């Protein structure tokens, strides 16, 4: 089942209008959330002559890393749309993009990344005011509604609270295949960028932290307790949580207060971008009515769906 993503029309509008010229359309999102699929669909629909760079490929990385302006101009000559997929893999990516925007006029540029760990800083410094940022979430209930209709939405919601909303899951029919996919995803691959960027050779501490966070969704988080659970100091826990946020695995939500000073001092809750990943970490794919964590699962669903809805309104 193909599910049209809301970002498709938003990005396509920029590609077709003049405001997309000589600017970078920056597409962030978790790994396997469908960024490359979306980009390929946009390439088909925009009717622009396109050049696609798969930056996960070592040869492409070598080609683009430290490239001179003269070689860059020659490489992209004749193309209207340039796509750099997983651009965080390119050394000096900010410099390369700045060269394109400043000296190679008349191009539309899409840059995607599964992590904002390093890419955001390098691009922000060099492209201030010349980029438009989009965050791609797992599939939303609103997107599902457009495909399955009201009558089937409740079934899909129950399914989502078990398995989450990653696009590839909708190609799988058997629960066992879905569970195997999520168990594989919830291992090192999901937070590969954290391990590589911080040169963490033993991911066990990250895994223990994620399991602890999965058990605590809907509760105010104590970094001291997490440090004791994982067996590291509090500073390390705070660093790991920050890295997991920037890799779009979890996000923090601050408590609301009408008093700004009180709000700043209140604890935060931590939620998962996708419940399927969270349930895979706990190895618990039980149906919603059989779960002993119904309240936590429901709260996480409502929070992240509200974030998706807000993103759709931009």
Backbone as CSV, one residue per row, in Angstrom:
resi,resn,N_x,N_y,N_z,CA_x,CA_y,CA_z,C_x,C_y,C_z
1,UNK,0.844,-1.199,0.000,0.000,0.000,0.000,0.879,1.248,0.000
2,UNK,0.735,2.084,-1.042,1.477,3.341,-1.086,0.683,4.412,-0.352
3,UNK,1.345,5.107,0.551,0.701,6.160,1.334,1.369,7.480,0.991
4,UNK,0.603,8.387,0.434,1.146,9.686,0.063,1.506,10.469,1.317
5,UNK,2.704,11.053,1.343,3.167,11.799,2.489,2.819,13.273,2.331
6,UNK,2.449,13.906,3.444,2.035,15.307,3.387,3.167,16.219,2.912
7,UNK,4.412,15.836,3.178,5.543,16.663,2.759,5.693,16.715,1.240
8,UNK,5.111,15.754,0.556,5.232,15.714,-0.904,4.774,17.025,-1.524
9,UNK,3.576,17.455,-1.189,3.034,18.670,-1.801,3.757,19.920,-1.321
10,UNK,4.171,19.928,-0.044,4.892,21.084,0.484,6.209,21.298,-0.264
11,UNK,6.975,20.229,-0.412,8.278,20.346,-1.072,8.111,20.580,-2.568
12,UNK,7.137,19.902,-3.179,6.910,20.066,-4.616,6.563,21.512,-4.959
13,UNK,5.814,22.172,-4.091,5.473,23.581,-4.310,6.731,24.439,-4.375
14,UNK,7.671,24.194,-3.465,8.926,24.955,-3.477,9.754,24.646,-4.727
15,UNK,9.717,23.405,-5.175,10.482,23.039,-6.368,9.934,23.718,-7.622
16,UNK,8.631,23.904,-7.661,8.003,24.482,-8.850,7.987,26.005,-8.831
17,UNK,8.073,26.589,-7.636,8.034,28.046,-7.523,9.438,28.639,-7.507
18,UNK,9.511,29.935,-7.708,10.805,30.614,-7.746,11.499,30.628,-6.392
19,UNK,10.720,30.508,-5.294,11.366,30.556,-3.976,12.224,29.331,-3.712
20,UNK,12.126,28.320,-4.585,12.982,27.151,-4.446,14.311,27.274,-5.159
21,UNK,14.479,28.340,-5.937,15.738,28.545,-6.656,16.841,29.016,-5.720
22,UNK,18.030,28.452,-5.901,19.218,28.878,-5.154,19.006,28.813,-3.642
23,UNK,18.217,27.844,-3.217,18.023,27.582,-1.791,18.127,26.080,-1.569
24,UNK,18.435,25.716,-0.344,18.542,24.304,0.014,17.278,23.876,0.748
25,UNK,16.614,22.855,0.235,15.484,22.239,0.920,16.045,21.083,1.734
26,UNK,16.062,21.236,3.038,16.723,20.294,3.943,15.687,19.364,4.558
27,UNK,15.802,18.077,4.266,14.846,17.071,4.722,15.493,16.167,5.761
28,UNK,15.033,16.314,7.009,15.513,15.479,8.107,14.488,14.395,8.425
29,UNK,14.921,13.386,9.148,13.991,12.384,9.648,14.715,11.134,10.082
30,UNK,14.040,10.282,10.855,14.666,9.033,11.301,15.069,8.155,10.121
31,UNK,15.966,7.242,10.374,16.329,6.264,9.351,15.098,5.441,8.962
32,UNK,15.007,5.132,7.667,13.961,4.294,7.084,12.559,4.895,7.218
33,UNK,12.480,6.192,7.396,11.170,6.821,7.522,10.556,7.116,6.154
34,UNK,11.330,6.934,5.090,10.802,7.110,3.745,11.317,8.328,3.015
35,UNK,12.440,8.888,3.465,12.962,10.109,2.833,13.369,9.861,1.377
36,UNK,14.105,8.782,1.140,14.566,8.504,-0.221,13.393,8.192,-1.141
37,UNK,12.414,7.450,-0.649,11.214,7.162,-1.441,10.486,8.447,-1.808
38,UNK,10.353,9.346,-0.847,9.707,10.631,-1.103,10.478,11.428,-2.149
39,UNK,11.797,11.469,-2.005,12.617,12.227,-2.950,12.479,11.664,-4.365
40,UNK,12.496,10.345,-4.495,12.347,9.736,-5.820,10.991,10.070,-6.438
41,UNK,9.955,10.120,-5.606,8.635,10.495,-6.104,8.614,11.957,-6.540
42,UNK,9.286,12.812,-5.772,9.366,14.233,-6.128,10.106,14.433,-7.449
43,UNK,11.163,13.659,-7.650,11.915,13.750,-8.905,11.005,13.414,-10.089
44,UNK,10.160,12.396,-9.926,9.230,12.015,-10.993,8.194,13.103,-11.251
45,UNK,7.750,13.759,-10.178,6.611,14.675,-10.291,6.984,16.113,-10.629
46,UNK,8.249,16.477,-10.465,8.607,17.893,-10.633,9.007,18.256,-12.061
47,UNK,9.250,17.247,-12.901,9.593,17.476,-14.313,10.862,18.311,-14.487
48,UNK,11.797,18.160,-13.575,13.081,18.847,-13.674,14.175,17.824,-13.976
49,UNK,15.155,18.223,-14.758,16.288,17.337,-15.008,17.104,17.238,-13.724
50,UNK,17.228,16.017,-13.204,17.737,15.844,-11.841,19.013,15.020,-11.807
51,UNK,19.841,15.337,-10.835,21.062,14.574,-10.546,20.994,14.126,-9.095
52,UNK,21.059,12.798,-8.880,20.911,12.213,-7.544,22.264,11.716,-7.059
53,UNK,22.668,12.186,-5.877,23.923,11.748,-5.261,23.603,10.921,-4.016
54,UNK,23.913,9.627,-4.056,23.725,8.752,-2.897,24.979,8.836,-2.035
55,UNK,24.922,9.653,-1.006,26.130,9.970,-0.226,26.534,8.857,0.729
56,UNK,25.708,7.813,0.842,26.117,6.621,1.582,27.161,5.820,0.804
57,UNK,27.231,6.063,-0.496,28.166,5.348,-1.360,29.574,5.924,-1.198
58,UNK,30.573,5.096,-0.884,31.936,5.602,-0.659,32.503,6.385,-1.841
59,UNK,32.235,5.933,-3.067,32.756,6.644,-4.236,32.144,8.039,-4.350
60,UNK,30.857,8.149,-4.045,30.195,9.460,-4.083,30.764,10.373,-3.009
61,UNK,30.996,9.819,-1.830,31.595,10.615,-0.747,32.970,11.133,-1.153
62,UNK,33.780,10.256,-1.731,35.122,10.673,-2.159,35.044,11.746,-3.245
63,UNK,34.072,11.607,-4.125,33.912,12.561,-5.220,33.562,13.956,-4.710
64,UNK,32.690,14.023,-3.701,32.157,15.310,-3.250,32.953,15.941,-2.114
65,UNK,33.670,15.150,-1.357,34.397,15.680,-0.204,35.547,16.573,-0.663
66,UNK,35.504,17.831,-0.272,36.558,18.771,-0.623,36.611,19.143,-2.089
67,UNK,35.510,18.968,-2.809,35.492,19.242,-4.246,35.687,20.735,-4.520
68,UNK,36.415,21.044,-5.568,36.655,22.444,-5.934,35.440,23.010,-6.658
69,UNK,35.363,24.330,-6.715,34.249,24.983,-7.393,34.224,24.625,-8.877
70,UNK,35.379,24.601,-9.500,35.440,24.287,-10.931,34.901,22.886,-11.223
71,UNK,35.319,21.909,-10.415,34.845,20.535,-10.610,33.362,20.413,-10.279
72,UNK,32.925,21.162,-9.268,31.520,21.121,-8.873,30.628,21.668,-9.990
73,UNK,31.044,22.781,-10.580,30.280,23.359,-11.692,30.160,22.373,-12.850
74,UNK,31.262,21.712,-13.163,31.258,20.749,-14.262,30.362,19.555,-13.939
75,UNK,30.371,19.129,-12.680,29.612,17.951,-12.257,28.105,18.169,-12.362
76,UNK,27.642,19.376,-12.058,26.196,19.630,-11.998,25.686,20.383,-13.224
77,UNK,26.559,20.651,-14.170,26.158,21.406,-15.359,25.055,20.665,-16.122
78,UNK,24.014,21.403,-16.487,22.920,20.823,-17.265,21.785,20.262,-16.441
79,UNK,21.917,20.272,-15.121,20.864,19.754,-14.244,20.145,20.900,-13.537
80,UNK,18.833,20.733,-13.368,18.021,21.750,-12.690,17.853,21.455,-11.205
81,UNK,17.780,20.164,-10.868,17.568,19.741,-9.477,18.717,18.847,-9.039
82,UNK,19.328,19.195,-7.911,20.420,18.406,-7.338,19.949,17.814,-6.023
83,UNK,20.147,16.514,-5.857,19.714,15.820,-4.642,20.924,15.169,-3.984
84,UNK,21.111,15.458,-2.695,22.187,14.854,-1.911,21.541,14.061,-0.779
85,UNK,21.450,12.743,-0.975,20.772,11.866,-0.018,21.762,11.389,1.040
86,UNK,21.377,11.498,2.318,22.252,11.176,3.451,23.519,12.031,3.397
87,UNK,23.311,13.326,3.294,24.414,14.269,3.066,25.360,14.397,4.246
88,UNK,24.950,13.919,5.427,25.844,14.014,6.583,27.111,13.185,6.394
89,UNK,27.107,12.327,5.361,28.284,11.492,5.088,29.401,12.261,4.381
90,UNK,29.088,13.428,3.863,30.074,14.178,3.081,30.891,15.081,3.993
91,UNK,32.202,14.958,3.920,33.065,15.888,4.646,32.928,17.280,4.034
92,UNK,32.887,18.296,4.893,32.770,19.691,4.439,31.526,19.911,3.578
93,UNK,30.418,19.261,3.966,29.185,19.391,3.184,28.676,20.823,3.172
94,UNK,28.846,21.552,4.280,28.399,22.937,4.339,29.111,23.809,3.321
95,UNK,30.418,23.612,3.193,31.202,24.380,2.219,30.756,24.071,0.797
96,UNK,30.527,22.797,0.516,30.093,22.406,-0.824,28.751,23.042,-1.177
97,UNK,27.805,23.001,-0.243,26.484,23.573,-0.500,26.552,25.088,-0.645
98,UNK,27.417,25.714,0.139,27.581,27.169,0.033,28.128,27.555,-1.341
99,UNK,29.064,26.762,-1.841,29.593,27.009,-3.183,28.481,26.917,-4.229
100,UNK,27.629,25.907,-4.077,26.530,25.743,-5.026,25.583,26.935,-4.998
101,UNK,25.173,27.324,-3.788,24.196,28.406,-3.650,24.783,29.744,-4.095
102,UNK,26.047,29.974,-3.781,26.672,31.273,-4.071,27.106,31.433,-5.525
103,UNK,27.599,30.350,-6.127,28.284,30.502,-7.412,27.696,29.676,-8.559
104,UNK,26.768,28.772,-8.261,26.151,27.968,-9.327,24.659,28.287,-9.320
105,UNK,24.277,29.322,-9.998,22.924,29.852,-9.907,21.926,29.039,-10.742
106,UNK,20.661,29.186,-10.350,19.574,28.571,-11.103,19.317,27.120,-10.770
107,UNK,19.834,26.654,-9.625,19.638,25.263,-9.226,18.637,25.168,-8.075
108,UNK,17.934,24.056,-8.063,17.129,23.678,-6.907,17.848,22.521,-6.226
109,UNK,17.906,22.546,-4.910,18.744,21.588,-4.179,17.942,20.956,-3.050
110,UNK,17.943,19.630,-2.998,17.367,18.885,-1.874,18.500,18.172,-1.154
111,UNK,18.547,18.327,0.147,19.539,17.652,0.985,18.788,16.862,2.041
112,UNK,19.072,15.570,2.150,18.412,14.758,3.175,19.432,14.242,4.177
113,UNK,18.959,13.976,5.391,19.829,13.444,6.435,19.023,12.713,7.488
114,UNK,19.571,11.618,7.992,18.897,10.855,9.035,19.368,11.250,10.419
115,UNK,20.209,12.276,10.481,20.712,12.746,11.765,21.045,14.220,11.655
116,UNK,20.722,14.972,12.709,21.114,16.383,12.750,22.351,16.573,13.617
117,UNK,23.038,15.475,13.945,24.187,15.537,14.844,25.243,16.516,14.358
118,UNK,25.643,16.366,13.129,26.712,17.198,12.586,26.225,18.022,11.409
119,UNK,25.309,17.465,10.643,24.825,18.119,9.434,24.214,19.476,9.733
120,UNK,23.406,19.558,10.777,22.717,20.810,11.104,23.699,21.935,11.375
121,UNK,24.710,21.675,12.203,25.679,22.717,12.542,26.443,23.192,11.313
122,UNK,26.889,22.254,10.504,27.708,22.619,9.348,26.906,23.373,8.293
123,UNK,25.637,23.003,8.134,24.809,23.682,7.144,24.323,25.024,7.670
124,UNK,23.946,25.068,8.945,23.418,26.308,9.519,24.428,27.436,9.449
125,UNK,25.680,27.117,9.700,26.717,28.142,9.694,26.924,28.744,8.309
126,UNK,26.755,27.947,7.276,27.086,28.407,5.928,25.874,28.828,5.102
127,UNK,24.660,28.454,5.537,23.474,28.717,4.715,22.393,29.472,5.477
128,UNK,22.782,30.332,6.376,21.811,31.105,7.140,20.899,31.885,6.203
129,UNK,19.586,31.677,6.358,18.609,32.387,5.540,18.437,31.840,4.139
130,UNK,19.145,30.762,3.810,19.073,30.228,2.446,18.702,28.753,2.431
131,UNK,18.017,28.320,3.471,17.554,26.939,3.521,16.139,26.898,4.097
132,UNK,15.405,25.868,3.714,14.071,25.598,4.255,14.118,24.184,4.817
133,UNK,13.775,24.036,6.086,13.931,22.753,6.768,12.591,22.039,6.915
134,UNK,12.595,20.743,6.633,11.419,19.892,6.794,11.805,18.694,7.659
135,UNK,10.942,18.331,8.598,11.153,17.138,9.421,10.124,16.093,9.016
136,UNK,10.601,14.945,8.595,9.724,13.865,8.151,9.527,12.858,9.279
137,UNK,8.297,12.690,9.685,7.937,11.742,10.735,7.543,10.400,10.107
138,UNK,7.445,9.352,10.935,6.740,8.162,10.463,5.310,8.535,10.049
139,UNK,4.649,7.660,9.336,3.325,7.947,8.784,2.366,8.399,9.882
140,UNK,1.577,9.410,9.584,0.614,9.948,10.552,-0.758,9.312,10.343
141,UNK,-1.601,9.419,11.369,-2.972,8.931,11.240,-3.731,9.720,10.179
142,UNK,-3.413,11.003,10.039,-4.066,11.816,9.007,-3.720,11.306,7.612
143,UNK,-2.465,10.912,7.410,-2.065,10.359,6.118,-2.739,9.015,5.877
144,UNK,-2.859,8.215,6.925,-3.550,6.930,6.803,-5.024,7.121,6.487
145,UNK,-5.636,8.111,7.124,-7.056,8.383,6.903,-7.341,8.625,5.427
146,UNK,-6.460,9.348,4.776,-6.651,9.652,3.358,-6.587,8.394,2.494
147,UNK,-5.905,7.359,2.980,-5.738,6.135,2.193,-6.761,5.059,2.535
148,UNK,-7.079,4.894,3.827,-7.914,3.758,4.250,-9.341,4.151,4.582
149,UNK,-9.609,5.456,4.792,-10.958,5.890,5.125,-11.265,5.777,6.608
150,UNK,-12.347,6.414,7.006,-12.730,6.476,8.420,-13.017,5.093,8.987
151,UNK,-13.674,4.241,8.212,-14.101,2.933,8.720,-12.927,2.056,9.139
152,UNK,-11.786,2.217,8.486,-10.625,1.369,8.782,-9.585,2.049,9.668
153,UNK,-9.836,3.309,10.027,-8.814,4.046,10.767,-8.592,3.472,12.164
154,UNK,-9.646,3.014,12.821,-9.489,2.458,14.166,-8.612,1.214,14.143
155,UNK,-8.811,0.376,13.136,-7.979,-0.828,12.993,-6.519,-0.439,12.802
156,UNK,-6.278,0.571,11.965,-4.909,1.017,11.713,-4.291,1.675,12.945
157,UNK,-5.118,2.342,13.750,-4.614,2.946,14.991,-4.164,1.865,15.964
158,UNK,-4.981,0.829,16.124,-4.601,-0.288,16.995,-3.315,-0.947,16.496
159,UNK,-3.230,-1.115,15.195,-2.026,-1.714,14.603,-0.815,-0.835,14.868
160,UNK,-1.003,0.481,14.748,0.095,1.412,14.972,0.585,1.419,16.405
161,UNK,-0.318,1.193,17.357,0.101,1.155,18.758,0.885,-0.117,19.070
162,UNK,0.775,-1.119,18.224,1.587,-2.334,18.364,2.900,-2.215,17.596
163,UNK,2.782,-1.824,16.327,3.908,-1.923,15.405,4.452,-0.579,14.934
164,UNK,3.801,0.511,15.286,4.276,1.809,14.839,3.854,2.109,13.411
165,UNK,4.510,3.109,12.817,4.039,3.641,11.539,5.160,3.803,10.511
166,UNK,6.171,2.949,10.574,7.201,3.009,9.540,6.627,2.535,8.205
167,UNK,6.944,3.227,7.105,6.307,2.925,5.812,6.476,1.481,5.344
168,UNK,7.656,0.908,5.550,7.911,-0.433,5.017,6.975,-1.482,5.618
169,UNK,6.472,-1.221,6.817,5.596,-2.187,7.481,4.335,-2.457,6.671
170,UNK,3.924,-1.490,5.866,2.687,-1.646,5.102,2.877,-2.520,3.871
171,UNK,4.102,-2.987,3.657,4.369,-3.973,2.618,4.363,-5.390,3.188
172,UNK,4.356,-5.510,4.503,4.433,-6.812,5.168,3.054,-7.237,5.656
173,UNK,2.718,-8.492,5.445,1.379,-8.976,5.806,1.365,-9.767,7.105
174,UNK,2.437,-10.479,7.390,2.467,-11.343,8.565,3.051,-10.607,9.768
175,UNK,2.419,-10.785,10.939,2.908,-10.147,12.160,4.355,-10.521,12.453
176,UNK,4.712,-11.781,12.199,6.077,-12.237,12.482,7.091,-11.459,11.643
177,UNK,6.771,-11.206,10.390,7.676,-10.444,9.528,7.816,-9.007,10.024
178,UNK,6.714,-8.435,10.472,6.741,-7.069,11.004,7.595,-7.007,12.264
179,UNK,7.400,-7.970,13.156,8.168,-7.995,14.400,9.658,-8.157,14.116
180,UNK,10.002,-9.035,13.190,11.415,-9.237,12.845,12.028,-7.952,12.294
181,UNK,11.289,-7.256,11.457,11.777,-5.996,10.884,12.036,-4.974,11.983
182,UNK,11.107,-4.836,12.903,11.248,-3.844,13.972,12.360,-4.217,14.948
183,UNK,12.517,-5.500,15.223,13.598,-5.928,16.109,14.954,-5.619,15.486
184,UNK,15.054,-5.823,14.174,16.303,-5.482,13.477,16.527,-3.972,13.476
185,UNK,15.457,-3.220,13.231,15.561,-1.762,13.182,15.958,-1.180,14.531
186,UNK,15.461,-1.776,15.600,15.698,-1.225,16.940,17.088,-1.543,17.476
187,UNK,17.839,-2.328,16.741,19.218,-2.597,17.139,20.109,-1.449,16.663
188,UNK,21.361,-1.704,16.442,22.324,-0.637,16.172,21.934,0.263,14.999
189,UNK,21.211,-0.287,14.003,20.961,0.480,12.781,20.247,1.791,13.067
190,UNK,19.282,1.768,13.969,18.466,2.951,14.234,19.303,4.106,14.748
191,UNK,20.302,3.795,15.578,21.125,4.860,16.146,22.574,4.737,15.669
192,UNK,22.713,4.276,14.429,24.029,4.121,13.806,24.809,5.430,13.813
193,UNK,24.112,6.543,13.565,24.793,7.834,13.514,25.369,8.223,14.871
194,UNK,24.668,7.872,15.960,25.177,8.155,17.304,26.481,7.406,17.523
195,UNK,26.487,6.123,17.175,27.668,5.291,17.400,28.852,5.778,16.571
196,UNK,28.576,6.159,15.308,29.666,6.584,14.429,30.165,7.976,14.790
197,UNK,29.233,8.892,15.050,29.619,10.284,15.299,30.412,10.411,16.593
198,UNK,30.053,9.635,17.605,30.729,9.702,18.892,31.784,8.612,19.058
199,UNK,31.982,7.807,17.996,32.979,6.726,18.024,32.742,5.793,19.218
200,UNK,31.479,5.449,19.442,31.124,4.543,20.533,31.245,3.115,20.017
201,UNK,32.204,2.379,20.539,32.457,1.026,20.050,31.524,0.005,20.693
202,UNK,31.105,0.242,21.921,30.214,-0.689,22.610,28.846,-0.036,22.780
203,UNK,27.857,-0.468,21.995,26.548,0.181,22.044,25.663,-0.268,23.201
204,UNK,26.174,-1.147,24.078,25.326,-1.717,25.121,24.758,-0.652,26.048
205,UNK,25.542,0.382,26.361,25.038,1.445,27.232,23.881,2.194,26.578
206,UNK,23.978,2.445,25.281,22.892,3.095,24.550,21.647,2.218,24.581
207,UNK,21.820,0.924,24.373,20.676,0.007,24.380,19.996,-0.006,25.747
208,UNK,20.793,-0.060,26.804,20.204,-0.077,28.151,19.453,1.217,28.433
209,UNK,20.003,2.323,27.966,19.323,3.605,28.149,17.995,3.624,27.398
210,UNK,17.989,3.134,26.166,16.759,3.131,25.379,15.685,2.254,26.013
211,UNK,16.080,1.117,26.548,15.112,0.257,27.236,14.550,0.965,28.460
212,UNK,15.416,1.626,29.213,14.957,2.374,30.390,13.994,3.483,29.988
213,UNK,14.295,4.189,28.911,13.407,5.253,28.434,12.088,4.680,27.927
214,UNK,12.150,3.511,27.283,10.933,2.868,26.784,9.988,2.504,27.924
215,UNK,10.552,2.154,29.062,9.737,1.814,30.233,9.167,3.046,30.920
216,UNK,9.741,4.213,30.648,9.373,5.420,31.393,8.566,6.429,30.592
217,UNK,8.113,6.097,29.382,7.340,7.086,28.635,6.087,7.453,29.433
218,UNK,5.782,8.729,29.423,4.647,9.219,30.199,4.998,9.593,31.619
219,UNK,6.244,9.372,32.016,6.690,9.713,33.365,7.777,10.782,33.286
220,UNK,7.857,11.589,34.342,8.943,12.562,34.402,10.265,11.819,34.581
221,UNK,11.242,12.214,33.790,12.507,11.486,33.726,13.509,12.060,34.715
222,UNK,14.155,11.171,35.461,15.243,11.552,36.357,16.553,11.057,35.757
223,UNK,17.433,11.978,35.397,18.717,11.576,34.830,19.570,10.844,35.860
224,UNK,19.371,11.162,37.126,20.107,10.459,38.181,19.709,8.990,38.214
225,UNK,18.394,8.721,38.156,17.919,7.337,38.146,18.383,6.600,36.891
226,UNK,18.325,7.289,35.760,18.783,6.662,34.519,20.265,6.317,34.586
227,UNK,21.055,7.204,35.177,22.489,6.950,35.319,22.737,5.705,36.161
228,UNK,21.979,5.568,37.236,22.121,4.384,38.094,21.703,3.116,37.359
229,UNK,20.642,3.211,36.561,20.145,2.050,35.827,21.131,1.591,34.761
230,UNK,21.679,2.550,34.029,22.568,2.230,32.909,23.987,1.931,33.387
231,UNK,24.376,2.521,34.526,25.714,2.294,35.055,26.750,3.263,34.540
232,UNK,26.312,4.492,34.242,27.236,5.548,33.823,26.906,6.798,34.625
233,UNK,27.712,7.847,34.472,27.441,9.070,35.221,26.327,9.876,34.550
234,UNK,25.792,10.828,35.301,24.658,11.617,34.830,25.004,12.442,33.589
235,UNK,26.215,12.947,33.540,26.643,13.747,32.388,26.603,12.918,31.107
236,UNK,27.020,11.657,31.210,26.995,10.772,30.045,25.569,10.495,29.602
237,UNK,24.666,10.291,30.571,23.255,10.067,30.244,22.681,11.255,29.491
238,UNK,22.955,12.452,29.971,22.434,13.658,29.321,22.984,13.789,27.902
239,UNK,24.249,13.418,27.725,24.855,13.478,26.387,24.203,12.450,25.471
240,UNK,23.977,11.233,25.970,23.353,10.186,25.163,21.932,10.576,24.753
241,UNK,21.160,11.125,25.688,19.787,11.531,25.375,19.791,12.604,24.294
242,UNK,20.713,13.545,24.412,20.822,14.602,23.406,21.153,14.014,22.034
243,UNK,22.051,13.044,21.998,22.424,12.414,20.736,21.262,11.623,20.145
244,UNK,20.504,10.937,20.993,19.348,10.178,20.515,18.259,11.103,19.986
245,UNK,18.128,12.270,20.596,17.191,13.270,20.072,17.611,13.722,18.683
246,UNK,18.881,13.999,18.519,19.378,14.506,17.239,19.390,13.432,16.159
247,UNK,19.235,12.177,16.567,19.096,11.086,15.605,17.634,10.705,15.396
248,UNK,16.719,11.464,15.987,15.275,11.282,15.811,14.788,9.918,16.289
249,UNK,15.345,9.465,17.405,14.865,8.242,18.044,13.878,8.607,19.147
250,UNK,14.240,9.586,19.975,13.370,10.062,21.052,13.312,11.587,20.999
251,UNK,12.363,12.153,21.755,12.319,13.610,21.908,11.837,13.942,23.314
252,UNK,12.278,15.088,23.801,11.898,15.552,25.133,10.739,16.536,25.043
253,UNK,9.860,16.475,26.032,8.738,17.405,26.117,8.737,18.018,27.504
254,UNK,8.834,19.334,27.527,8.895,20.037,28.806,7.500,20.236,29.371
255,UNK,7.370,20.159,30.688,6.083,20.375,31.343,5.608,21.804,31.122
256,UNK,4.290,21.963,30.995,3.720,23.291,30.761,3.400,23.979,32.078
257,UNK,3.680,25.268,32.124,3.294,26.096,33.267,3.048,27.508,32.758
258,UNK,2.074,28.187,33.345,1.814,29.577,32.944,2.903,30.510,33.470
259,UNK,3.680,30.022,34.418,4.804,30.788,34.950,6.072,30.307,34.251
260,UNK,6.698,31.182,33.462,7.850,30.776,32.662,8.983,30.253,33.525
261,UNK,9.226,30.895,34.672,10.309,30.444,35.544,10.017,29.045,36.072
262,UNK,8.764,28.803,36.441,8.381,27.475,36.922,8.539,26.439,35.819
263,UNK,8.144,26.813,34.599,8.235,25.888,33.472,9.681,25.489,33.200
264,UNK,10.595,26.448,33.306,12.007,26.167,33.048,12.569,25.177,34.055
265,UNK,12.022,25.189,35.274,12.555,24.332,36.332,11.881,22.966,36.392
266,UNK,10.780,22.805,35.663,10.053,21.543,35.723,10.795,20.433,34.975
267,UNK,10.514,19.199,35.388,11.127,18.051,34.723,10.519,17.857,33.336
268,UNK,11.148,17.021,32.558,10.661,16.724,31.217,10.311,15.251,31.096
269,UNK,9.422,14.975,30.154,9.130,13.605,29.780,9.824,13.321,28.449
270,UNK,10.113,12.057,28.233,10.758,11.652,26.984,9.858,10.647,26.274
271,UNK,9.618,10.904,24.992,8.764,10.048,24.179,9.551,9.531,22.977
272,UNK,8.990,8.507,22.329,9.596,7.933,21.127,8.892,8.462,19.886
273,UNK,9.685,8.697,18.842,9.091,9.108,17.576,8.187,8.019,17.014
274,UNK,8.461,6.763,17.351,7.655,5.668,16.812,7.447,4.599,17.877
275,UNK,6.190,4.196,18.066,5.869,3.205,19.091,6.346,1.806,18.716
276,UNK,6.454,1.520,17.431,6.952,0.210,17.035,8.382,-0.006,17.491
277,UNK,9.191,1.035,17.380,10.572,0.970,17.862,10.581,0.789,19.372
278,UNK,9.753,1.556,20.052,9.680,1.451,21.516,9.274,0.043,21.937
279,UNK,8.253,-0.521,21.306,7.786,-1.859,21.670,8.816,-2.929,21.317
280,UNK,9.571,-2.700,20.242,10.623,-3.649,19.867,11.728,-3.681,20.916
281,UNK,12.058,-2.525,21.466,13.080,-2.472,22.518,12.659,-3.291,23.732
282,UNK,11.353,-3.305,24.001,10.826,-4.068,25.138,10.413,-5.479,24.738
283,UNK,10.483,-5.766,23.420,10.049,-7.064,22.881,8.617,-7.378,23.310
284,UNK,7.768,-6.375,23.211,6.368,-6.503,23.601,5.490,-5.942,22.489
285,UNK,4.932,-6.847,21.681,4.046,-6.442,20.589,2.603,-6.869,20.862
286,UNK,2.243,-6.971,22.120,0.893,-7.392,22.470,-0.151,-6.435,21.922
287,UNK,-1.352,-6.975,21.655,-2.472,-6.127,21.278,-2.754,-5.123,22.381
288,UNK,-3.316,-3.986,21.997,-3.510,-2.890,22.944,-4.320,-3.325,24.160
289,UNK,-5.386,-4.093,23.943,-6.258,-4.459,25.067,-5.584,-5.423,26.039
290,UNK,-4.485,-6.053,25.625,-3.777,-7.001,26.486,-2.565,-6.386,27.180
291,UNK,-2.290,-5.126,26.914,-1.079,-4.496,27.437,-1.310,-3.972,28.848
292,UNK,-0.247,-3.993,29.647,-0.315,-3.375,30.975,0.244,-1.958,30.966
293,UNK,0.610,-1.471,29.778,1.121,-0.102,29.650,0.239,0.717,28.701
294,UNK,-1.055,0.449,28.731,-1.986,1.120,27.814,-1.871,2.632,27.903
295,UNK,-1.839,3.158,29.130,-1.802,4.607,29.311,-0.559,5.231,28.706
296,UNK,0.574,4.584,28.889,1.830,5.103,28.342,1.817,5.097,26.813
297,UNK,1.348,3.984,26.247,1.303,3.857,24.789,0.355,4.894,24.195
298,UNK,-0.812,5.039,24.792,-1.807,5.995,24.307,-1.277,7.430,24.403
299,UNK,-0.617,7.753,25.505,-0.072,9.100,25.675,0.994,9.393,24.625
300,UNK,1.896,8.445,24.396,2.938,8.641,23.383,2.309,8.847,22.005
301,UNK,1.288,8.045,21.697,0.607,8.176,20.408,0.013,9.568,20.233
302,UNK,-0.694,10.054,21.244,-1.345,11.357,21.144,-0.329,12.484,20.983
303,UNK,0.760,12.413,21.745,1.775,13.473,21.687,2.414,13.538,20.308
304,UNK,2.842,12.395,19.793,3.561,12.413,18.516,2.612,12.721,17.354
305,UNK,1.346,12.293,17.455,0.391,12.630,16.398,0.096,14.121,16.383
306,UNK,0.095,14.742,17.559,-0.089,16.195,17.600,1.097,16.900,16.930
307,UNK,2.299,16.400,17.162,3.478,16.979,16.513,3.391,16.833,14.994
308,UNK,2.936,15.664,14.535,2.784,15.446,13.096,1.743,16.406,12.522
309,UNK,0.639,16.580,13.246,-0.419,17.468,12.765,0.069,18.905,12.668
310,UNK,0.820,19.339,13.675,1.361,20.701,13.645,2.303,20.891,12.458
311,UNK,3.104,19.853,12.167,4.027,19.936,11.032,3.269,20.029,9.709
312,UNK,2.121,19.382,9.624,1.331,19.399,8.393,0.717,20.769,8.128
313,UNK,0.600,21.591,9.164,-0.042,22.904,9.024,0.914,23.999,8.590
314,UNK,2.199,23.704,8.552,3.186,24.755,8.264,3.025,25.290,6.844
